[in-house]
């Protein structure tokens, strides 16, 4: 488990700002066998600590892969400085997020990290059973995998948390030759779900019955299957397909970032989008009296997770938000801001546990209609995910300040061309030095470039960009 080096750093949180301090470790274990050959053998670990500070409508962020008392203090200080700088020059006149009652959520799971050979040998046992019993298959693939995500979170406003959510699955894929001489492929997820591999799978023999069922299905499809006719048809959707439809066709459209970007769901709020029988809920941790496959009790902004009702009796009544978008749409945040990687700085709205919720007489089993995945929230970023903000690494910002100073001294037109040159050179220098360049910086570069083009088009002083001037000088050299 992650050692708690965060809680005792709360005294360093910036006053009057929302601060999130997060340590995270992701484990990924996978073995892939194709026709008996081991073609995939993966064992990775991601670990890091990050800090995000919200001040005056903008975010400052910093992260590092090293986890010590000193690095925790360093990323917290860098994030606070980033937020203060942006708040001064690009602030939006907004105060901190709405206050939430302080609390703490502990959902730590007893994590057992089994040896890699356990996954390989288990997959080999399943593959041997398939090839011995069903030699007529054209090809077969067995994927044995497990992953886990552990997070330790401390916030200035809301709920602290420590969670470990492991999961493990086995995928079996078969390919058979159809009656028309064309290959037919089917796959099945065997068992698994939330929990470590050693708890979800004890013996390969326990999976044989489901493998037999998959073979029977592919044989029926290969011999008797027909291609569907094109056209508009009346269909009956099963639980799994209903969950997929809820995830893709409906779920993504009600993510707040896509709504802000022009999603079709935007104009439909509080309007009818389906019949009275249609209900859609993003379950937090419990659905139909059972734990969800990936329960969430607190998100990465410190918001306690509750069920988010999206469609009620055919009416679109809500979106999936983080705190910022919830304030924008005048909605209550329900704990949907989740970040997948340890260095990601913008907790996103995930399609994590969304499922149709028909009326009581039409309810299906929760396990049949779960749909999950991960998507980011806003595209506007201070630093891109996966980059580390080094202490003192502010070369790009030096040139941003230079442009701001030029603008104050010479006016917009006079500073446009010089500002474009300085900012572009600063961002290039920062990238060459390995420092992170975010979308806010690139947006500032586009803005200054537009100013230079506008000044050049109107023939004002400073309209010629420095790059063009330098090229003219070079032409005059012998």
N, C-alpha and C positions, 0 to 999 in steps of 0.2 A: 504493500500500500504506500501511497505517496505520504511522505513525512510532512506534517503541517508546519511550514515556514511562513505562512501567510497571515494567520490570525493576529499575531503579535506585531504586524506592520500597519495596522489600521491607523495608528497615530500619525503615519506619514501621508495619509490621504489628504488631497488638496481641499481646502475649505471652500464651501459653496459650489462644489462640483460633484457629479456622480462618478464614482470610481469603482471599477471592477478589477479584481486581481484574481487570476486563474492559473492554476497548475494543472496540466493534463498529460496523461499517458495513454497512447493507443497501441494495442498489440494486434498483430495480424499473423495468423498461421494458416498455411494452405499447402495441400499436396494434390496434384492433378495427375491422373493416369489415363493415357490414351492408348487403347488396345494393349494394355499391360505394361507400357513404357512410362516411366516417370518423366513427364514433360514439364512439370511445375513443382517447385519445392521452395516455398516462400516462408520466411520467418523474419518479420520486421517489427521494429518498435520506434514510435515517435514520442518524444518527451520534450516538454518545455514549459516555460512560465511566461505569462503575458499580462499586461496592464492596459486598460482602456479608460480614458477620462473624458467625460462629457461636460463641456463648459460653453455657455453662450451659443448653444445650437451647433457646435462643432465637436469633433472627437480628436483626441490625441491618443496614439497607440505606440506600444513598444513591446518587444518579445525577445527571448533568447532561449537557446536549447540547454543552457547550463542552469542548474537549480541549486543555488546556495543562498545564504542570507545576503551576501553582497550583491548577487545578480538580481535578486528580488527587489532590493532597494534601488538598484540601477534602473531596471525597467520601469519601476513606479515613478521615479524621478523623471526619466525621459518622457514617459507618457504625459505626465503633468506639464512638463515644459512644452511639449508639442501642442497640447490643448491650449495653454496660455498664449502661445504665439499665434495660433490660428484664431483664437477668440479675439485677440487684439486687432488682427488685420482682416479677418473674414468672418467675424462674429455675426450672428443673425438676430441679436437682441433677445434671445430666449433665456429663461432661467433654468434651473435644474428640473429634472423630471419630478412628477408628483411623488410625494413622500409615501412610503410603504412601511408597514409595521415591521420592525426587525424580528427575525425568526431564524431557525436553523433546521435543515433537512439532512438526515443521515440515511442513506440507502445503500451503504457499502455491502458488497457481496463477497463471500468467501471465495477468492479467486485462486484456482489451481492451474498453474501454467504447465501443462504436460509436455513431455519431450517431443521433439519433431518426429522421431521414428514412430511414435504412437499413431500419428495421422497417416504416415506412409504405410505401415503394416496393416492398419485397418482398411485402407483403400485397396491394398493388394489382396486382402482376404475377400472383399466384395468382388473385385475383378476376377479372381480365380473361380468364384462361384458362377459368375455370369458366363465365362468362356467355356467352362465344363458343361454347364446345363444347356446353354443356348449358343452352340457353335455356328449356327446359321446367320447370326447377326453380321451385318456389314461392318459395323464399328461400334465401339462402346467407350464411354468416358465416365470416370468416377472422380468426383471432386470432394475432398474432405477438408473442411475449413472451420476455423474458429477465430473470433476477434473479441476484443473488449475495449471499453472506453472508461477510463477513470478520471474524474474531475474533482478538484478541490477549489472551491469558490469562496471568496470573501468580497463583500460589497459594502458600500457606504450607505446604501438605501435599499432595503429589502431583505431577502432571505439568503443567508450563507448556506453552503451545501457541500457534501462530500458523497459522491456516488461512484459505484462500480457496476457497470452493466455489461456482462459477458453474453455472448451468444455463439451457437455452433450449429452447423448444418452439414448434410451430405446430399450432393446432387448426383444423380445417375442419369446419363443420356444414352439412348440406344438409337441405332440407325438400321433399318431393315429395307429390303428391296420390295417395292410394291408390285402389284400384278401387271402394271403397265411398264415395268422395267425402270421406274424412277425411284430414287431413295425416299424413304419416309422416316422422319425423326421425331422422337418424343423424349421428354425428360420428366423427372419427378424429384421433388424434394422429400427426402426420407427423414422423418422425425425432426429433432432439433428444436431450435427456438432459443429463448432466453435461458442461459445456464452454460457452464463450462462443458467441454467436450466429454470429460470423464464421467460427468453426471448424466448427460443426455444419451450417451452411447456406452454401453457396457460390453456387449458381445456383437460381433458381426452377424451371428446367426439371427439376431433379432430383426435384422433388415431384410432377410431373405424373402419373407412373404410379400413385402412391398415391391421388391424387385420382380418377383413372379407376376404380380399384378400389372406392372409396367410392361412386361413382355407380352402378356395377353392382350393388352390394349394396342400395342404397336402391331401385333399380328392381325388383329381385327381390322385395324386401319389400313394395313398394307394390302389385305385381301379384299375387303368389302368397302373400303372408303371411297367416296366419290367427291369430285370437286364441286363446290357450291356454284350455283348459277348466279350470274350478275343480276343486280336489280335491287329494288326496295322490298324487304322481307319483314315479316313479323317474327320476332325471335323471343325466346325466353332466356334470360341471363342467369347463370349460376352465381353462387356467392363469390367465388374467386374472381370471375370476370366483372362482377359488379364492383368489387373493391378496386380492380384495376381501372375501371371507368371512372370511379370516384376520384382516384388518384390523379389520373392524367387529364381527362376531359373537363373535370370540374375543379378538383383540388388546386391545381396550379393556377387557375384563373383567379382564385380568391386569396392568393398570397399578396400581401400588402405592397411589396415592391412592384409586382406586375400590375397591380391596380393603379399604382402611381404612374407606371410607364404606359398606361393605356389599355389595360386588359378589358376584354369584353364584359367582365363582371362589374366594372366600374359604374356604368349607368344603371345597373340592375339592382342596386342596393334597395331593400325594402320593396322590391317588385317581385311578381310571380315568375319563377323560373321552372316550375314543374307542377305536377298534380299535388293534391293534398296528401298523397301517400308518400311523397318524397321528403326525407329528412336526412341531413348530413351533419355529422358531429366529428370533431377532432378530439378524440378521447385522450385525456392526460395520462392516466395510469391504470384505470379500471374501466372495463366495458362489459356490459351484460353480466355483472357480478363476478367477472374473472379479470385477473391482471392482464394488461396488454402485453404483446410480445416484447416491446421495448418501453417500459414504463418511464415516465418523466415526472419528477416531483418538483423540480425547480429548474428554470432555464438559466442561461449564461449571463443574464442581466440581473439575476436575483429575484425574479418574479415567480412566486409559487404557482405551479401548473394546475389549471382547472380545465374542465371540458369546454371547448370552444364550439358553440352551436353556430353552424354556417348556414344551413337551410332548415327552416322550420315550416312544416306543412306546406311545402312548395314555395315558400317565400325566402329569398336571400336576405338574411338578417345580420350577417357579420363577415369579417375577414379574419385572416390569421396575421397577427401583428407582433411587432416588438414594441417597446415603450414609446419610441418616437412616432411610429406610424399610428399607434393607438391614440395618441394625443391629437394627431392630425385629423383622424376620422372620428374623434370624440367617442372612442370605444374603450372598453376595459381590457387591459392586457391580460392574457390567459396563459402566459408562459410558453410562448412559441419561438423565442429567440435562442437558437441553438447553433453552436459552432462545432464542426466536425473535427477540424485539426487543431493541434495545440498552439499553432502560431497564427491562426485565423483571427482577424481583428474585428470582423463585422458579424456578430451572431445572426444567423439566418433563420428564415421561417421554413421549417422542414415539412414535407409531406410525410409525416412520421407515423401517425396512428389514426388517419382519417378513415371513416367507414360510414356507409349508409346506415341509418337508424329508422327502419320502417315502423309503423304502428305495431303495438304489442302482438297482435295476431299474425303479423307477417315477419316477425324477427327471425333472423338467422343466427347460427352459432358465430360467436365473435371471431374464432380462429379462421373462418372461411372467408371473411371479408376485410381482413386487415391489409392495408397498403402502406408502404413506407419508402422512404428515400430521403435525400438531403438536397436542399437548394439554398443559396445565399439570399440574404435580403438585399439592401440597397447596394447599387453598383458604385456609388460615390464613396471613395476610400481615401484615407490618409496614407496608409501603407498597404501594399498588396499582401495577401496571405502568403506565408512561408518566408517572408523576409524579416531580418533582424535589424532593429534600429540601434546602431552602435552609439554609445555615449560620445557626444561631441561630433557625431557625423552629420553635420548640418550644412554641407557645402551648397546644396541646391537652395536652401533657405537663405543663405547669405546673398545670393543673387536675386532672390525674390525681394529681400529687403532693399537691395540696391535699386531695383526697379521702382519700388514704392518711394524711395528717397528721391529718385530722379523725377518721378511724377509730381512730388510735392514741390520740387525746386523749379522745374521747367514747364509744368503743365502737361496735360494729357498728350497733346500733339508732339511736343518736343521730346517727351520721354518714350514715346511709343516704339520707335525704331531701336533706340539704345536698350530699352527694357527687354525687347524681344531677343536681342543678341545676348545680353547678360544672363537672362533666365535660361535660354537654350544652352549656353555654355555651362552654366551651373548645373543643370540637370544632367548633361552629358558627363561632366566631371564627377558628379555623384555616382552615376552608374559605373563609370570606369573604376572608381574606388571601391565598388561593391556595396554602396549604400542604397537603401531602398528609395524608390521614387514612386509616389502614389498618384492616384488619379486627380487629386486636388491640384498637385503640381502640374500635371499635364493639362488640366483644365485652365489653370492660370496661363500656361504657355499659349494655348489656343486663343485665350482672350487677348493677350498682348500681341500675338500675331495679327489678329483681326484689327487691333488698334493701328498697327504699323501699316497694314494694307489700306485702311481707311484714310490715314494721313497721306499716304503716297498718292491715292486716288484723287485727293483734293489739292495736291501740290503744296502742302503746308511744310513749314520748316521741320526738318527731321524725318521727312517722308521716306528717304532712301535708307533701307536697312543696312546695317554695317557690313553684312556679308557681300552685298552688291558693291559697296564702296571698296572693299578690299580686293575684289576681283578686278575692278577698274584699275587699281594701282598696280596689280600684278601684270596687267596687259602693257603698262607703260615701261616695265623693266626690260632692258635689252636682252 
